[in-house]
Amino acid sequence: MIYHLQCHVLLHLSLTKNMRLESNSTNTDCTSLKQFSQWLLDIGDGNFGQPNDGFAEITIPSEFFIKDYNDPLEAIVNATYPNLLQLYNNAEFLQSRAILASTVEVVDKINEYVMSFIPGDKKEYYSADTIDKSDKLQNPAFESVTSEFLNSLKTSGLPNHKIKLKVGTPIMLLRNLDQSEGLCNGTRLNVTRLGNHVIEAKIISGKNIGHLTYIPRMNLSPSQSSWPFKLIRRQFPFMVSFAMTINKSQGQSLAHVGLYLPKPIFSHGQLYVALSKVQSKEGLHILIHDQEGKASNTTTNVVYREVFENL
């Protein structure tokens, strides 16, 4: 009898290069690029604010952070979207930049602020929210949950109950619609027409830039939530994307990133994810402030070393 032995080798992989940065570098800025790339890697590895095995305070270099402003929202929008009123309908301008924040609430606040300045008529779209019927059968108490309560629920990866749109608004898909057409989770588009039942939009990221598509409403549920029931939300499967959550920026590559942190980072590796979206150090703008709106050049970096040890 022959026995076949299998040997399982555990490999510990670590980041050594930022390919997003290197692909946009030139020989003239090689030294500066290496310093910036190393700074990003040190943040990702938790090498700042020693000892860092969890939460640590780090200082943001002065060349990146915004400190002089009267209104923080105005400051981060102007830094990330200069000349917005002249370029709000320019696909190349929109596809290359975004404001990142750590919570859905902050993202919604930024998107609403920017939308208020965009010319044109606004149209609002409301979802129809219900609880999965199988959950109702398991727990009759869910029968007393009101529509108003369901409408108020928000979580990452799920469109809001109310979506406000204007022609020219950038949006990001929250679901895969047609991968062969480039309509995938994370694809960014520019709204070109506002219908009652469908939204016409032009793709501004991915492989099919410039293609027109029509997006209908559909039934959506969060993949993960803390709610004791399964929410079914019938709504358009996208979010306004002048700003987006750091988690939702996964896979994006941007020439200009505005990182807005009125609330500190709260999860492992989140700061590195946000900073690593930018293609060059010149495109990074960071605004941090406390509850009173006072500017700060320090923020929290969350890195748990046991995560690396268990890889």
C-alpha contacts under 8 A as a table, 3 or more apart, distances in Angstrom:
res1	aa1	res2	aa2	distance
10	L	311	L	7.85
11	L	311	L	7.56
12	H	308	F	7.63
12	H	309	E	7.78
12	H	311	L	6.17
13	L	311	L	7.90
15	L	18	N	7.76
15	L	41	L	6.93
16	T	41	L	7.27
17	K	22	E	7.98
17	K	37	S	7.21
17	K	41	L	7.95
18	N	21	L	5.56
18	N	22	E	6.39
18	N	37	S	6.30
18	N	276	S	7.71
19	M	22	E	4.92
19	M	23	S	5.95
20	R	23	S	5.56
20	R	24	N	6.98
20	R	253	S	7.14
20	R	276	S	7.84
20	R	277	K	7.71
20	R	278	V	7.51
20	R	279	Q	5.56
21	L	24	N	5.47
21	L	25	S	6.41
21	L	33	L	7.51
21	L	37	S	7.38
21	L	278	V	7.46
21	L	279	Q	4.90
21	L	280	S	5.80
22	E	25	S	5.15
22	E	33	L	7.86
24	N	279	Q	6.37
24	N	280	S	6.97
25	S	29	D	6.85
25	S	30	C	6.94
25	S	33	L	7.22
25	S	280	S	7.73
26	T	29	D	5.78
26	T	30	C	6.41
27	N	30	C	5.20
29	D	32	S	5.37
29	D	33	L	5.98
30	C	33	L	5.05
30	C	34	K	6.20
31	T	34	K	5.18
31	T	35	Q	6.38
32	S	35	Q	5.21
32	S	36	F	6.23
33	L	36	F	5.11
33	L	37	S	5.94
33	L	280	S	7.87
33	L	281	K	7.59
34	K	37	S	5.03
34	K	38	Q	5.99
35	Q	38	Q	5.16
35	Q	39	W	6.15
36	F	39	W	5.03
36	F	40	L	6.35
36	F	281	K	6.79
37	S	40	L	5.18
37	S	41	L	6.29
38	Q	41	L	5.00
38	Q	42	D	6.05
39	W	42	D	5.16
39	W	43	I	6.33
40	L	43	I	5.15
40	L	44	G	6.28
40	L	272	Y	6.55
40	L	275	L	7.13
40	L	276	S	6.95
41	L	44	G	4.95
41	L	45	D	6.07
41	L	272	Y	7.83
42	D	45	D	5.03
42	D	46	G	5.90
42	D	47	N	4.96
42	D	48	F	6.57
43	I	46	G	5.08
43	I	47	N	6.16
43	I	48	F	6.34
43	I	271	L	7.61
43	I	272	Y	6.04
43	I	301	N	7.30
44	G	47	N	7.84
44	G	269	G	6.13
44	G	271	L	7.72
44	G	272	Y	5.11
44	G	303	V	7.34
45	D	303	V	7.11
46	G	49	G	7.76
46	G	50	Q	7.98
46	G	52	N	5.89
46	G	53	D	7.46
46	G	301	N	7.49
46	G	302	V	7.59
46	G	303	V	5.44
46	G	304	Y	7.94
46	G	305	R	7.78
47	N	50	Q	6.49
47	N	52	N	6.93
48	F	51	P	7.97
48	F	52	N	7.04
48	F	56	A	7.66
48	F	58	I	6.27
49	G	52	N	5.98
49	G	56	A	5.45
49	G	57	E	5.79
49	G	58	I	5.60
50	Q	56	A	7.39
51	P	56	A	7.72
52	N	55	F	6.43
52	N	56	A	5.59
52	N	303	V	6.91
52	N	304	Y	7.81
53	D	56	A	7.81
53	D	302	V	7.92
53	D	303	V	6.01
53	D	304	Y	5.04
53	D	305	R	5.68
54	G	268	H	7.93
54	G	301	N	7.98
54	G	302	V	5.28
54	G	303	V	5.04
54	G	304	Y	4.83
54	G	305	R	7.62
55	F	300	T	6.38
55	F	301	N	5.86
55	F	302	V	4.68
55	F	303	V	6.68
56	A	300	T	5.58
56	A	301	N	5.40
56	A	302	V	6.53
57	E	298	T	6.40
57	E	299	T	5.52
57	E	300	T	4.69
57	E	301	N	6.22
58	I	298	T	5.45
58	I	299	T	5.68
58	I	300	T	6.29
58	I	301	N	6.68
59	T	297	N	5.72
59	T	298	T	4.40
59	T	299	T	6.71
60	I	64	F	7.02
60	I	65	F	6.71
60	I	297	N	5.29
60	I	298	T	5.86
60	I	299	T	7.60
61	P	64	F	5.90
61	P	65	F	6.94
61	P	297	N	7.58
62	S	65	F	5.52
62	S	297	N	7.48
64	F	284	L	6.04
64	F	285	H	5.13
64	F	286	I	5.72
65	F	285	H	5.84
65	F	286	I	4.43
65	F	287	L	5.59
65	F	288	I	7.60
65	F	297	N	6.60
66	I	69	Y	7.70
66	I	75	A	7.67
66	I	76	I	7.85
66	I	285	H	6.83
66	I	286	I	5.94
66	I	287	L	5.12
66	I	288	I	7.77
66	I	295	A	7.75
67	K	287	L	7.22
67	K	295	A	5.52
67	K	296	S	7.27
68	D	295	A	7.86
69	Y	72	P	6.26
69	Y	75	A	6.06
70	N	75	A	7.78
71	D	74	E	5.33
71	D	75	A	6.23
72	P	75	A	4.98
72	P	76	I	6.23
72	P	287	L	7.48
72	P	293	G	7.28
73	L	76	I	5.42
73	L	77	V	6.12
73	L	110	I	6.80
73	L	113	Y	7.63
74	E	77	V	5.26
74	E	78	N	6.03
75	A	78	N	5.25
75	A	79	A	6.15
76	I	79	A	5.14
76	I	80	T	6.13
76	I	99	I	7.73
76	I	258	G	6.28
76	I	259	L	7.89
76	I	260	Y	6.94
76	I	285	H	7.57
76	I	286	I	7.69
76	I	287	L	6.58
77	V	80	T	5.23
77	V	81	Y	5.51
77	V	82	P	7.48
77	V	99	I	7.63
77	V	114	V	7.48
77	V	258	G	7.75
78	N	81	Y	5.19
78	N	82	P	4.90
78	N	83	N	7.55
78	N	84	L	7.74
79	A	82	P	5.94
79	A	258	G	7.12
79	A	285	H	6.73
80	T	97	R	6.72
80	T	98	A	6.86
80	T	99	I	6.81
80	T	256	H	6.21
80	T	257	V	6.42
80	T	258	G	5.37
80	T	285	H	7.15
81	Y	84	L	5.39
81	Y	97	R	7.42
83	N	86	Q	5.56
83	N	87	L	6.25
84	L	87	L	5.02
84	L	88	Y	5.13
85	L	88	Y	5.61
85	L	117	F	7.48
85	L	118	I	6.58
85	L	119	P	7.91
86	Q	89	N	7.90
87	L	90	N	5.16
87	L	93	F	6.71
88	Y	93	F	7.59
88	Y	94	L	7.11
88	Y	118	I	7.28
88	Y	168	G	6.53
88	Y	169	T	7.74
89	N	94	L	7.80
89	N	168	G	4.94
89	N	169	T	7.66
89	N	190	N	7.93
90	N	93	F	5.32
90	N	94	L	6.36
91	A	94	L	5.20
91	A	95	Q	5.99
91	A	190	N	6.95
91	A	204	I	6.00
92	E	95	Q	5.34
92	E	96	S	6.42
92	E	204	I	7.36
93	F	96	S	5.82
93	F	97	R	7.15
94	L	97	R	5.84
94	L	98	A	7.70
94	L	170	P	6.99
95	Q	188	R	7.23
95	Q	204	I	5.82
95	Q	205	S	6.34
95	Q	254	L	7.64
96	S	253	S	7.71
96	S	254	L	4.90
96	S	255	A	5.14
96	S	256	H	6.33
97	R	254	L	5.36
97	R	255	A	5.92
97	R	256	H	4.57
97	R	257	V	5.77
97	R	258	G	7.97
98	A	241	S	7.22
98	A	242	F	5.62
98	A	243	A	5.53
98	A	244	M	7.23
98	A	254	L	7.35
98	A	256	H	6.73
98	A	257	V	5.49
98	A	258	G	6.38
99	I	242	F	6.38
99	I	243	A	4.39
99	I	244	M	6.39
99	I	257	V	5.80
99	I	258	G	4.41
99	I	259	L	5.81
99	I	260	Y	6.93
100	L	107	V	7.47
100	L	243	A	5.65
100	L	244	M	5.24
100	L	245	T	5.50
100	L	246	I	5.47
100	L	249	S	7.56
100	L	257	V	7.09
100	L	258	G	6.07
100	L	259	L	4.92
100	L	260	Y	6.15
100	L	274	A	6.92
101	A	104	V	7.82
101	A	106	V	6.48
101	A	107	V	6.05
101	A	243	A	7.39
101	A	244	M	6.49
101	A	245	T	5.04
101	A	246	I	5.72
101	A	259	L	6.15
101	A	260	Y	5.28
101	A	261	L	6.10
102	S	106	V	7.42
102	S	107	V	7.91
102	S	245	T	5.46
102	S	246	I	5.59
102	S	247	N	7.76
102	S	261	L	7.04
102	S	263	K	7.34
102	S	264	P	7.53
102	S	265	I	6.23
102	S	266	F	7.83
103	T	106	V	5.50
103	T	107	V	6.41
103	T	245	T	6.00
104	V	107	V	5.05
104	V	108	D	6.14
104	V	154	K	7.55
104	V	155	T	6.90
104	V	156	S	6.47
104	V	244	M	7.75
104	V	245	T	6.24
105	E	108	D	5.25
105	E	109	K	6.32
106	V	109	K	5.05
106	V	110	I	6.35
107	V	110	I	5.23
107	V	111	N	6.19
107	V	243	A	5.53
107	V	244	M	5.64
107	V	245	T	6.34
108	D	111	N	5.14
108	D	112	E	6.07
108	D	243	A	7.75
109	K	112	E	5.31
109	K	113	Y	6.18
110	I	113	Y	5.04
110	I	114	V	6.25
110	I	242	F	7.66
110	I	243	A	6.36
111	N	114	V	5.26
111	N	115	M	6.07
111	N	240	V	6.68
111	N	241	S	7.10
111	N	242	F	5.75
111	N	243	A	5.87
112	E	115	M	5.07
112	E	116	S	6.29
113	Y	116	S	5.39
113	Y	117	F	7.31
114	V	117	F	5.63
114	V	118	I	6.84
114	V	242	F	7.38
115	M	118	I	5.23
115	M	165	L	7.91
115	M	166	K	7.78
115	M	169	T	7.83
118	I	166	K	7.76
120	G	166	K	6.34
120	G	167	V	7.01
121	D	166	K	6.13
121	D	167	V	7.92
122	K	164	K	6.61
122	K	165	L	5.63
122	K	166	K	4.93
123	K	164	K	5.77
123	K	165	L	5.39
123	K	166	K	6.43
123	K	194	L	7.54
124	E	162	K	6.60
124	E	163	I	5.64
124	E	164	K	4.54
124	E	165	L	6.40
125	Y	161	H	7.98
125	Y	162	K	5.60
125	Y	163	I	5.17
125	Y	164	K	6.50
125	Y	235	Q	7.99
126	Y	161	H	5.51
126	Y	162	K	4.63
126	Y	163	I	6.59
126	Y	235	Q	7.13
127	S	151	N	7.62
127	S	160	N	7.78
127	S	161	H	4.90
127	S	162	K	6.53
127	S	233	R	6.28
127	S	234	R	5.37
127	S	235	Q	4.83
128	A	151	N	7.98
128	A	161	H	7.72
128	A	233	R	5.84
128	A	234	R	5.16
128	A	235	Q	7.04
129	D	147	S	6.58
129	D	150	L	6.10
129	D	151	N	6.39
129	D	161	H	7.96
129	D	231	L	7.05
129	D	232	I	5.78
129	D	233	R	4.57
129	D	234	R	6.38
130	T	147	S	7.25
130	T	150	L	7.20
130	T	231	L	6.06
130	T	232	I	5.28
130	T	233	R	6.60
131	I	135	D	7.06
131	I	136	K	7.14
131	I	142	F	7.80
131	I	229	F	6.77
131	I	230	K	5.79
131	I	231	L	4.85
131	I	232	I	5.81
132	D	135	D	5.46
132	D	136	K	6.74
132	D	229	F	7.38
132	D	230	K	5.52
132	D	231	L	6.30
132	D	232	I	6.34
133	K	136	K	5.02
133	K	137	L	6.47
134	S	137	L	5.20
134	S	138	Q	6.46
135	D	138	Q	5.09
135	D	139	N	6.18
135	D	142	F	7.72
135	D	229	F	6.12
135	D	230	K	6.95
136	K	139	N	5.16
136	K	140	P	5.46
136	K	141	A	7.55
136	K	142	F	5.66
136	K	143	E	6.45
137	L	140	P	6.07
139	N	142	F	6.03
140	P	143	E	5.63
141	A	144	S	5.92
141	A	145	V	7.69
142	F	145	V	5.36
142	F	229	F	7.93
145	V	149	F	6.84
145	V	150	L	7.52
146	T	149	F	5.31
146	T	150	L	6.56
147	S	150	L	5.05
147	S	151	N	6.03
148	E	151	N	5.06
148	E	152	S	6.40
149	F	152	S	5.24
149	F	153	L	6.87
150	L	153	L	5.51
150	L	231	L	7.67
151	N	161	H	5.37
152	S	161	H	7.08
153	L	160	N	7.85
153	L	161	H	7.85
154	K	158	L	7.04
154	K	159	P	7.76
154	K	160	N	6.25
155	T	158	L	5.84
155	T	222	P	7.53
155	T	225	S	7.36
156	S	222	P	7.95
156	S	245	T	7.77
156	S	248	K	7.74
157	G	174	L	5.90
157	G	222	P	6.56
157	G	223	S	7.98
157	G	248	K	7.52
158	L	174	L	6.99
158	L	220	L	7.27
158	L	221	S	7.04
158	L	222	P	5.92
158	L	237	P	7.69
159	P	163	I	7.73
159	P	174	L	7.61
159	P	235	Q	6.99
159	P	236	F	7.22
159	P	237	P	6.32
159	P	238	F	5.99
159	P	239	M	5.80
160	N	163	I	6.21
160	N	239	M	7.68
161	H	233	R	7.82
161	H	235	Q	7.43
163	I	239	M	7.61
163	I	240	V	7.88
165	L	169	T	6.37
165	L	194	L	7.86
165	L	240	V	7.78
166	K	169	T	5.59
166	K	191	V	7.33
166	K	194	L	7.52
167	V	190	N	7.97
167	V	191	V	5.29
167	V	192	T	5.29
167	V	193	R	5.99
167	V	194	L	6.94
168	G	190	N	5.74
168	G	191	V	5.13
168	G	192	T	6.12
169	T	190	N	5.69
169	T	191	V	5.34
169	T	240	V	6.99
169	T	242	F	8.00
170	P	188	R	6.85
170	P	189	L	5.65
170	P	190	N	4.45
170	P	191	V	6.29
170	P	240	V	5.98
170	P	241	S	5.49
170	P	242	F	6.39
171	I	188	R	5.60
171	I	189	L	5.28
171	I	190	N	6.15
171	I	191	V	7.19
171	I	238	F	6.27
171	I	239	M	5.42
171	I	240	V	4.35
171	I	241	S	4.83
171	I	242	F	7.72
172	M	185	N	7.72
172	M	186	G	5.71
172	M	187	T	5.57
172	M	188	R	4.36
172	M	189	L	6.24
172	M	238	F	5.28
172	M	239	M	5.40
172	M	240	V	6.40
172	M	241	S	5.80
173	L	176	N	7.48
173	L	183	L	7.53
173	L	184	C	6.71
173	L	185	N	5.15
173	L	186	G	5.29
173	L	187	T	5.47
173	L	188	R	6.48
173	L	189	L	7.97
173	L	237	P	5.97
173	L	238	F	4.29
173	L	239	M	6.69
174	L	184	C	7.89
174	L	185	N	4.89
174	L	186	G	6.23
174	L	237	P	5.47
174	L	238	F	5.05
174	L	239	M	7.16
175	R	184	C	6.26
175	R	185	N	4.42
175	R	186	G	7.67
175	R	237	P	6.26
175	R	238	F	7.64
176	N	179	Q	6.52
176	N	183	L	6.13
176	N	184	C	4.09
176	N	185	N	4.81
177	L	183	L	5.39
177	L	184	C	5.96
177	L	185	N	7.79
178	D	181	E	5.47
178	D	182	G	6.44
178	D	183	L	4.94
178	D	184	C	6.51
179	Q	182	G	4.85
179	Q	183	L	5.27
179	Q	184	C	5.52
180	S	183	L	7.44
181	E	208	N	6.88
182	G	187	T	7.40
182	G	206	G	6.50
182	G	207	K	6.23
182	G	208	N	5.95
183	L	187	T	6.11
184	C	187	T	5.45
186	G	248	K	7.36
186	G	249	S	7.74
186	G	251	G	7.56
186	G	252	Q	7.83
187	T	203	I	7.51
187	T	204	I	7.87
187	T	205	S	5.97
187	T	206	G	6.65
188	R	203	I	6.23
188	R	204	I	5.68
188	R	205	S	5.42
188	R	241	S	7.80
189	L	201	A	5.92
189	L	202	K	5.27
189	L	203	I	4.27
189	L	204	I	5.01
189	L	205	S	7.00
190	N	201	A	5.28
190	N	202	K	5.12
190	N	203	I	6.44
190	N	204	I	6.61
191	V	194	L	7.51
191	V	199	I	7.18
191	V	200	E	6.09
191	V	201	A	4.23
191	V	202	K	6.44
192	T	199	I	7.92
192	T	200	E	5.55
192	T	201	A	5.00
192	T	202	K	6.69
193	R	199	I	6.17
193	R	200	E	4.93
193	R	201	A	6.81
194	L	198	V	7.26
194	L	199	I	5.28
194	L	200	E	6.54
195	G	198	V	5.21
195	G	199	I	5.53
195	G	200	E	7.46
196	N	199	I	7.81
197	H	216	P	6.32
197	H	217	R	7.04
198	V	214	Y	6.13
198	V	215	I	5.33
198	V	216	P	4.57
198	V	217	R	6.98
199	I	214	Y	5.55
199	I	215	I	5.12
199	I	216	P	6.65
200	E	212	L	6.98
200	E	213	T	5.80
200	E	214	Y	4.58
200	E	215	I	6.46
201	A	212	L	5.71
201	A	213	T	5.57
201	A	214	Y	6.42
201	A	215	I	7.68
202	K	209	I	7.49
202	K	210	G	5.67
202	K	211	H	5.53
202	K	212	L	4.47
202	K	213	T	6.33
203	I	206	G	7.81
203	I	208	N	6.53
203	I	209	I	4.92
203	I	210	G	5.33
203	I	211	H	5.52
203	I	212	L	6.50
203	I	213	T	7.63
204	I	208	N	7.80
204	I	209	I	4.83
204	I	210	G	6.25
205	S	208	N	7.25
205	S	209	I	5.62
206	G	209	I	6.29
208	N	211	H	5.84
215	I	236	F	7.12
215	I	237	P	7.94
216	P	236	F	6.13
217	R	234	R	6.27
217	R	235	Q	4.83
217	R	236	F	4.26
217	R	237	P	6.74
218	M	233	R	7.98
218	M	234	R	5.23
218	M	235	Q	5.69
218	M	236	F	6.24
218	M	237	P	6.83
219	N	232	I	6.17
219	N	233	R	5.53
219	N	234	R	4.29
219	N	235	Q	6.66
220	L	232	I	5.59
220	L	233	R	5.10
220	L	234	R	6.07
220	L	235	Q	7.29
220	L	237	P	7.47
221	S	230	K	6.95
221	S	231	L	5.69
221	S	232	I	5.04
221	S	233	R	6.27
222	P	225	S	6.40
222	P	230	K	7.89
222	P	231	L	7.31
227	W	230	K	7.34
240	V	243	A	7.37
240	V	244	M	7.99
241	S	244	M	5.60
244	M	248	K	6.28
244	M	249	S	6.68
245	T	248	K	5.15
245	T	249	S	6.47
246	I	249	S	5.18
246	I	250	Q	7.31
246	I	270	Q	6.92
246	I	273	V	6.99
246	I	274	A	5.58
247	N	250	Q	5.92
247	N	270	Q	7.48
247	N	273	V	7.83
249	S	252	Q	5.46
249	S	274	A	7.46
249	S	277	K	7.53
250	Q	273	V	7.40
250	Q	277	K	7.96
252	Q	277	K	6.22
253	S	277	K	5.21
253	S	278	V	6.24
253	S	279	Q	6.63
254	L	257	V	6.44
254	L	277	K	5.92
254	L	278	V	5.04
254	L	279	Q	5.87
255	A	278	V	5.68
255	A	279	Q	5.14
255	A	280	S	6.71
255	A	283	G	5.67
256	H	278	V	6.16
256	H	279	Q	7.54
256	H	282	E	7.98
256	H	283	G	4.22
256	H	284	L	5.93
256	H	285	H	7.76
257	V	275	L	7.88
257	V	277	K	7.23
257	V	278	V	5.81
257	V	283	G	6.08
257	V	284	L	5.13
257	V	285	H	6.20
258	G	284	L	6.22
258	G	285	H	4.75
258	G	286	I	5.76
258	G	287	L	7.65
259	L	274	A	7.22
259	L	275	L	7.80
259	L	284	L	7.73
259	L	285	H	6.19
259	L	286	I	4.69
259	L	287	L	6.26
260	Y	286	I	6.05
260	Y	287	L	5.02
260	Y	288	I	6.17
261	L	264	P	5.92
261	L	265	I	7.63
261	L	286	I	7.85
261	L	287	L	6.23
261	L	288	I	4.79
261	L	289	H	6.79
262	P	287	L	7.94
262	P	288	I	5.70
262	P	289	H	5.18
262	P	290	D	6.12
262	P	291	Q	7.17
262	P	293	G	7.87
263	K	289	H	7.94
263	K	290	D	7.63
264	P	299	T	6.35
264	P	300	T	5.86
265	I	270	Q	6.52
265	I	271	L	6.51
265	I	299	T	7.71
265	I	300	T	5.88
265	I	301	N	6.61
265	I	302	V	7.07
266	F	270	Q	7.47
266	F	300	T	7.91
266	F	302	V	6.73
267	S	270	Q	5.71
267	S	302	V	5.99
268	H	301	N	7.97
268	H	302	V	4.87
268	H	303	V	5.05
268	H	304	Y	6.45
269	G	272	Y	5.44
269	G	273	V	6.30
269	G	301	N	7.56
269	G	302	V	6.05
269	G	303	V	5.78
270	Q	273	V	5.10
270	Q	274	A	6.33
270	Q	301	N	7.82
270	Q	302	V	7.24
271	L	274	A	5.21
271	L	275	L	6.26
271	L	301	N	6.15
271	L	302	V	7.49
272	Y	275	L	5.18
272	Y	276	S	5.84
273	V	276	S	5.30
273	V	277	K	6.69
274	A	277	K	5.81
275	L	278	V	6.29
275	L	284	L	7.71
276	S	279	Q	7.85
278	V	281	K	7.24
278	V	283	G	6.49
278	V	284	L	6.48
279	Q	283	G	7.09
280	S	283	G	5.49
280	S	284	L	7.23
281	K	284	L	5.51
287	L	295	A	7.33
287	L	296	S	7.84
288	I	295	A	5.81
288	I	296	S	5.38
288	I	297	N	6.61
288	I	298	T	7.54
288	I	299	T	7.35
289	H	292	E	7.60
289	H	293	G	5.19
289	H	294	K	5.07
289	H	295	A	4.33
289	H	296	S	5.29
290	D	293	G	5.22
290	D	294	K	5.48
290	D	295	A	6.81
290	D	296	S	7.24
291	Q	294	K	7.45
296	S	299	T	7.84
304	Y	307	V	5.72
304	Y	308	F	7.69
305	R	308	F	5.42
305	R	309	E	6.44
306	E	309	E	4.79
306	E	310	N	6.04
307	V	310	N	5.41
307	V	311	L	6.60
308	F	311	L	5.37
